[in-house]
């Protein structure tokens, strides 16, 4: 008599190897898609940050330069010349990339507000204080990851005769990489 055969439950070695191989291919595809998605998201976020910084800076910069008082006028009397300044100096308790003095009323005899654009550790901030004071009344971050920023009154080019701010925002090596983002803003005092 033969012994009774038992049913053999389980998988063969070939079945296990095939299922592990298929699982590896599926996981590889999922990991690749996730990695690519994260890289793309990082690049898009950096591009949006660069564009947002330019728009924010353009809004404040234009309004501030337009409100700067004219040092060639006797009333209001502005001591900063040129106004806005083209060199760094102390303003609102910090070393400013540039500063400007403005009046809040057309009937004022002297400036009452100083606005300083401060570049520290790659962050460009806008600070305001009472004229001649070092106590900051407002402080706003305009751009981060700033590689360079320069100011001038060019005599030629697209900003000829106006106040110019040239800024370069750093790119990124993450993901596919985002290139550096240079832009130039021009503004003129109101007449």
C-alpha positions, 0 to 999 in steps of 0.5 A, a space after each residue: 500500500 502506498 502512503 497517502 499523499 499530502 497536498 503541498 501548499 505553498 509556492 515553488 522557487 520559480 514562482 517566488 523568483 518571478 513575483 520578486 522580479 515583477 515587484 522590483 520592476 514595479 517599485 523601480 518605476 514608482 521610485 523613478 516617477 516619484 523622484 522625477 516629480 519631486 525634481 520637477 516640483 523643486 524647479 517650478 517652485 524656484 522659478 515661481 519664487 524668482 518671478 514673485 521676488 521680481 514682481 514684489 521688488 518692482 512694486 515697492 521699488 517703483 513706488 519708493 523711487 517715485 516718492 523720493 524728494 528732489 535734492 535740487 528743490 529748496 522745498 522740501 529740502 532733501 540732504 541726500 544727493 542723489 536721492 535715491 543714493 547710488 552707494 551703500 551707507 547707513 540708513 534705518 540702523 543698517 548698512 543699506 544697498 541704497 537709501 532714499 528720503 521721501 515726504 508724506 505730504 506735498 506741503 512738507 518742508 523736509 523729508 519725514 521718512 527714510 527707506 533703506 534697501 538692505 542686502 544681508 546674507 542673500 536676502 534683500 529687505 526693505 526697511 523704513 524709519 523716521 527721517 534721521 532715525 535708526 528705529 525701524 518702523 517696517 521691515 519687509 523681505 523682498 527677495 531671497 537667494 540674491 546673488 548680486 544687486 547694484 544701483 546706478 544712474 546710467 547715462 545710456 541703455 534702457 534705463 538712461 537718466 533714471 535710477 536703475 536696480 540690477 538684481 540677480 537671483 541665484 539658480 538651483 542645482 536641484 532637479 533639472 536645475 534652474 538658471 540664475 535669474 537676472 533682471 533690471 528695474 528702472 524708476 524715476 522720481 515724480 517731477 
